[in-house]
């Protein structure tokens, strides 16, 4: 082409010839944005991260009932179980799973339709039943693990045999958190048994994603606190100077080591602990709440005192940007005997606080983007055990429920068989529950991976399907 020649181009031809250049400009901008996101995450791994798609929920409150609540006494009505109370299990119903010659045990409480939805809930939960139109009952849960240890780890980590990151750790790893002065993952009164710290640990994920425990299941929450949250001797300015010196030494060691996940976790945890001093003491001080709110949760004495404090504290953490909050009821749901007496005691402790939490979240405009999850590691058998007033472990069919955060309210999903023993319709495995929870948070469980020891790991391992039928 002669450079001196003059060529007249139409606007359409000009845009066609320059189209590639415009594309490069757009690509440069996108890559710059991505680079800024990566650099920010490297500088602070708790910064908010983009989701894979539009989320239904921003945070999770998990109400863990340790021991395995009985589904047929609470949320899964079985008329045939009432009709056949005291009879031997029919041979065609055992299938090698239920013990032959065991007798069926009817629930001690009646079920009634609740709310506008007509969702059937037992009389055992009078306060929660008033919130029936918020509940999404998943009546077809099943899992692995006949014993508590394996089943509890399956629930919390997706694996009952290997040390794996907890689901709270995976959530914060995937999303970061909205308040840099607080942990992304808090567990209130966590259990010391059946996995203990593994239930809120980060395993091979960076240590900054592990859960921060407040108290334990054998300590009243009124006496519990995050340890060493205040320094009575040094001012914040003096502490900052000491920490800067210590962090400089740590980072020098890290340069030498080049790769040391434990040391990286120490550096991040020190920074987070320093920032927490400014916010945690005020946040955990429930005396700033009104008497009406304390009464709503049952705080002020009586059986609801401790769990009421846990639920109210969970609401406050949710308000202040914590991504995953777990509330643990003590290991009291393992009713091999004294079912009626002990189950009534358990529900007296949790019913009012849970109903209050749902009401409070809704009144504050938080329920719509907060996913509340309730349940235990497995359910119970429909047959009698012990003194003929108990039930054995049952991982083959049980109920968990969700509320808020993108699930259908006043809705029951899936079903167990005639006696409530095995999930038979729209079955939801624990891996499916995890996949669904991540989906509601805007995360694709197949893409949320972490490379460790030469392979990609994820919460759902190589399993899991989203239970799309419960999505609103």
Residue pairs with C-beta under 8 A, 6 or more apart in sequence:
9 17
37 49
37 50
40 47
41 47
41 49
41 176
44 180
45 176
45 206
45 208
45 209
45 268
46 172
46 176
46 177
46 180
46 184
46 208
46 268
46 272
47 176
47 180
48 175
48 176
48 177
48 178
49 174
49 175
49 176
51 175
51 441
51 442
51 443
52 442
52 443
52 444
52 447
52 448
53 442
53 444
54 442
55 369
55 406
55 440
55 441
55 442
55 443
56 369
56 371
56 405
56 406
56 407
56 440
56 441
56 442
56 471
56 472
57 369
57 370
57 371
57 404
57 405
57 406
57 440
57 441
58 178
58 323
58 369
58 370
58 405
58 441
59 318
59 322
59 323
59 324
59 325
59 369
59 370
59 371
60 168
60 171
60 323
60 324
60 325
60 370
60 371
60 372
60 373
60 405
60 437
60 441
61 314
61 318
61 325
61 326
61 327
61 357
61 370
61 371
61 372
61 373
62 168
62 324
62 325
62 326
62 327
62 373
63 311
63 327
63 329
63 350
63 354
63 372
63 373
63 374
63 375
64 155
64 326
64 327
64 328
64 329
64 375
64 376
65 329
65 333
65 346
65 350
65 374
65 375
65 376
66 152
66 191
66 194
66 217
66 328
66 329
66 330
66 331
66 332
66 333
66 376
66 377
67 148
67 331
67 332
67 333
67 334
67 335
67 376
67 377
68 148
68 151
68 333
68 334
68 376
68 377
68 378
68 379
68 380
68 393
68 394
68 398
69 333
69 343
69 346
69 375
69 376
69 379
69 380
69 398
69 399
70 107
70 335
70 339
70 343
70 379
70 380
70 391
71 139
71 379
71 380
71 397
71 398
71 399
71 416
71 420
72 78
72 81
72 107
72 379
72 380
72 382
72 419
72 420
73 107
73 108
73 109
73 122
73 124
73 339
73 343
73 380
74 121
74 122
74 124
74 125
74 399
75 121
75 122
75 137
75 139
75 399
75 401
76 137
76 139
76 398
76 399
76 416
76 420
77 111
77 120
77 122
78 107
78 382
78 416
78 418
78 419
78 420
80 418
80 419
81 104
81 105
81 106
81 107
81 382
81 418
81 419
81 420
82 106
82 107
84 104
84 419
85 104
85 105
85 106
86 103
86 104
86 105
86 106
87 103
87 104
88 101
88 102
88 103
88 104
89 98
89 99
89 100
89 101
89 102
89 103
89 104
89 383
89 419
91 100
93 417
93 418
93 419
93 421
94 100
97 396
97 421
97 422
98 381
98 383
98 421
99 383
102 381
102 383
102 384
102 385
103 383
103 384
103 388
104 382
104 383
104 384
104 419
105 339
105 382
105 383
105 384
105 388
105 389
105 391
107 122
108 339
108 340
108 343
109 122
109 123
109 124
110 122
110 123
111 120
111 121
111 122
111 123
112 120
112 121
112 123
112 129
113 119
113 120
114 120
114 121
114 129
114 130
114 132
114 133
115 129
115 130
115 131
115 132
115 133
115 410
116 133
116 410
117 132
117 133
117 409
117 410
117 411
118 410
119 132
119 133
119 135
119 137
119 410
119 411
119 412
120 412
121 128
121 129
121 132
121 135
123 129
124 343
124 344
124 347
124 351
125 347
125 351
126 351
127 351
127 352
127 354
127 355
127 356
128 135
128 351
128 354
128 355
128 358
130 355
131 355
131 358
131 359
131 403
132 410
133 409
133 410
134 358
134 362
134 367
134 403
134 404
134 409
134 410
135 401
135 402
135 403
135 409
135 410
135 411
136 401
136 402
136 403
136 407
136 408
136 409
136 411
136 412
136 413
136 470
137 399
137 401
137 411
137 412
137 413
138 399
138 400
138 401
138 402
138 413
138 414
138 428
138 433
138 467
138 470
139 399
139 412
139 413
139 414
139 415
139 416
139 423
140 397
140 413
140 414
140 415
140 416
140 423
140 424
140 425
140 426
140 427
140 428
141 375
141 379
141 397
141 398
141 399
141 400
141 414
141 423
141 428
141 429
141 430
141 433
142 395
142 396
142 397
142 398
142 422
142 423
142 427
142 428
142 429
142 430
143 151
143 154
143 155
143 377
143 378
143 395
143 429
143 430
144 150
144 151
144 154
144 160
144 395
144 430
145 151
145 152
145 153
145 154
145 160
145 377
145 378
145 395
146 393
146 395
147 393
148 193
148 194
148 334
148 377
148 393
149 160
149 194
149 195
150 160
150 161
151 160
151 377
151 378
151 393
151 395
152 191
152 194
152 195
152 199
152 377
153 159
153 160
153 161
153 164
153 194
153 195
153 198
153 199
154 160
154 377
154 430
155 375
155 376
155 377
155 430
156 166
156 167
156 195
156 198
156 199
156 200
157 163
157 164
157 165
157 166
157 167
157 195
157 198
157 199
157 203
157 459
158 164
158 167
158 430
158 431
158 434
158 459
158 460
158 461
159 461
163 198
163 201
163 203
164 203
164 457
164 459
165 173
165 201
165 202
165 203
165 204
165 205
165 209
165 450
165 457
165 459
166 185
166 198
166 199
166 200
166 201
166 202
166 203
166 210
166 211
167 324
167 434
167 437
167 459
168 185
168 187
168 200
168 211
168 323
168 324
168 326
169 185
169 200
169 201
169 202
169 203
169 205
169 209
169 210
169 211
170 205
170 209
170 438
170 448
170 458
170 459
171 184
171 185
171 323
171 324
171 437
171 438
171 441
171 443
172 184
172 185
172 209
172 323
172 324
173 202
173 205
173 206
173 209
173 448
173 450
174 438
174 441
174 443
174 448
175 184
175 323
175 441
175 442
175 443
176 184
176 323
177 183
177 184
177 321
177 322
177 323
178 321
178 323
179 279
179 320
179 321
179 322
180 275
181 275
181 276
181 278
181 279
181 280
182 276
182 279
182 280
182 283
182 317
182 320
182 321
182 322
183 211
183 212
183 272
183 276
183 322
184 209
184 322
184 323
184 324
185 200
185 209
185 210
185 211
185 212
185 322
185 323
185 324
185 325
185 326
186 211
186 212
186 214
186 317
186 322
186 324
186 325
186 326
187 199
187 200
187 211
187 212
187 213
187 214
187 325
187 326
187 328
188 213
188 214
188 215
188 221
188 310
188 313
188 314
188 325
188 326
188 327
188 328
189 214
189 215
189 216
189 217
189 219
189 221
189 224
189 306
189 310
189 327
189 328
189 330
190 196
190 197
190 199
190 200
190 211
190 213
190 216
190 217
190 326
190 328
191 199
191 216
191 217
191 328
191 330
191 331
192 216
192 217
192 218
193 331
194 331
194 377
197 213
200 210
200 211
200 213
200 326
201 210
201 211
202 208
202 209
202 210
204 261
204 450
204 452
204 453
204 457
205 450
206 261
206 264
206 265
206 268
207 261
207 262
207 264
207 265
207 266
207 268
207 269
208 265
208 268
208 269
208 272
211 324
211 326
212 226
214 221
214 224
214 225
214 226
214 284
214 313
215 221
215 223
215 224
215 225
216 224
217 328
217 330
217 331
218 330
220 306
221 306
221 309
221 310
221 313
222 305
222 306
222 309
225 284
226 276
226 280
226 284
228 273
229 276
229 277
229 280
229 281
230 277
230 281
231 239
231 277
234 242
236 277
236 278
239 274
239 277
240 274
243 270
243 271
243 274
246 270
247 267
247 270
247 271
250 263
250 266
250 267
250 270
251 267
253 260
253 263
254 260
254 263
254 264
254 267
257 263
279 320
282 288
283 316
283 317
283 320
284 313
284 316
286 294
286 299
286 309
286 312
286 313
286 316
289 312
293 312
293 360
294 300
294 308
294 312
296 356
296 359
296 360
297 304
297 308
297 309
297 311
297 312
297 352
297 353
297 356
297 357
297 360
298 304
298 305
298 307
298 308
298 352
298 353
298 356
299 305
299 308
299 309
299 312
303 345
303 348
303 349
304 348
304 349
304 350
304 352
304 353
306 349
307 327
307 329
307 349
307 350
307 353
308 352
308 353
308 356
310 327
310 328
310 353
311 327
311 353
311 354
311 356
311 357
312 353
312 356
312 357
312 360
314 325
314 327
314 357
315 357
315 360
315 361
315 364
315 366
317 325
318 325
318 361
318 366
318 370
319 364
319 366
329 346
329 349
329 350
332 342
332 345
332 346
333 343
333 346
333 376
335 342
335 343
335 380
335 390
335 391
336 385
336 386
336 390
336 391
336 392
337 385
337 386
337 387
337 389
337 390
338 386
338 387
338 389
338 390
339 389
339 390
339 391
340 389
354 374
357 372
358 367
358 372
358 403
358 404
361 367
361 370
361 372
361 404
362 404
366 404
367 403
367 404
367 405
368 404
368 405
369 404
369 405
370 404
370 405
371 402
371 403
371 404
371 405
371 406
371 407
371 437
371 440
371 441
372 402
372 403
372 404
372 405
373 400
373 401
373 402
373 437
374 400
374 401
374 402
374 403
375 398
375 399
375 400
375 401
376 398
376 400
378 393
378 394
378 395
378 398
379 394
379 395
379 397
379 398
379 399
379 420
380 391
380 392
380 393
380 394
380 398
381 391
381 392
381 393
381 394
381 421
382 391
382 419
382 420
382 421
383 391
383 392
384 390
384 391
385 391
385 392
394 421
396 421
396 422
396 423
397 416
397 417
397 420
397 421
397 422
397 423
397 424
398 416
400 433
402 470
403 409
405 440
406 440
406 471
406 472
407 440
407 470
407 471
407 472
408 470
408 471
408 472
409 472
411 470
413 426
413 428
413 467
413 469
413 470
414 423
414 425
414 426
414 427
414 428
415 423
415 424
415 425
415 426
416 422
416 423
416 424
417 424
426 467
426 469
428 436
428 467
429 463
429 464
431 460
431 461
431 463
431 464
431 465
432 463
432 464
432 465
432 466
432 467
433 467
434 445
434 459
434 460
434 464
435 445
435 460
435 464
435 465
435 466
435 467
436 466
436 467
436 470
438 444
438 445
438 448
438 459
438 460
439 445
439 466
439 471
440 471
445 458
445 459
445 460
445 464
445 466
446 458
446 460
446 464
448 458
448 459
449 456
449 457
449 458
450 456
450 457
450 458
451 457
